[in-house]
Amino acid sequence: MEKLSRRKFFKVAGATAATGVASRTLGAEPHDAHDAHAAARAALRPDPHGDAYLFFNSQEARMIEALAQRLIPADENGPGALEAAVPRFIDRQLAGAWGAGERLYRSGPWEAGEETQGYQLPFTPSELFRTALRAMHEDAAQRWPGRGIAEATPDELDGYLGQLEQGHIALGPIPGQVFFESLLSMTVEGFFSDPVYGGNRDMAAWKMIGFPGAYATFYELVDQHGMLYTGSPVSLGDTGRGAIRLHPVPAAKASDREG
């Protein structure tokens, strides 16, 4: 069986908004990735001249950065979660109405449900993350004395995420598998979301998979067949509609690109 490349995976995940991926690490981390990660992490740090985290405290921010980096590491195909500002996306979501559980049913009873029933815990998303990260910090301190999640090696984090995914770790009252699925889902969403929500910095993920973005209408292009879209992605935050550029290509070539 042909090995699924990271780029092919992201094409599928980006097109279908997939959140359940089979692997924790989607590509090998290049030797020079450390410097790129350090630069991205510095850009995310609260400072007088930049955007401060709205929800995460310093310790939580470092943990989320380390975990997101392992879920989507940078490689030769493109940036990873840190470079795409995924932690900022997660932070903004948790700090807003969604994080407060604005549309969640909150009256109980809180009992373990069947797998088909979905989320059954009493925690809002923000409570879920805060409670799980606190328990994770305590657990990591016992596993790696003198270090924590942010100081763990890539291999250690991969193993830890694997145990969470398989439900072998409980984070206080939060089942590890529940937190892993929530974190993975938000990491993928942040990687592919419109940049106005804080992630997908510079529309890097869209450029990587060839997604045109949130263009308001393609009305003037619907009757132009066998053409290849070559414009830059457009964000909801763009004031203009952007330059739409089409290039004629043989129909077979166009279908090859779609596949």
SULHUMO-V129406 format. One record per helix or strand of 3 or more residues. SS is the DSSP state (H for helix, E for strand). FROM is the first residue (numbers start at 1). TO is the last residue. If there is no record, write none. Layout:
BEGIN
{{SS FROM TO} {SS FROM TO}}
END
This chain:
BEGIN
{{H 6 16} {H 33 44} {H 58 71} {H 86 95} {H 115 117} {H 125 143} {H 149 151} {H 154 165} {H 176 192} {H 195 197} {H 201 209} {H 219 221} {E 227 229} {E 246 248} {H 251 258}}
END
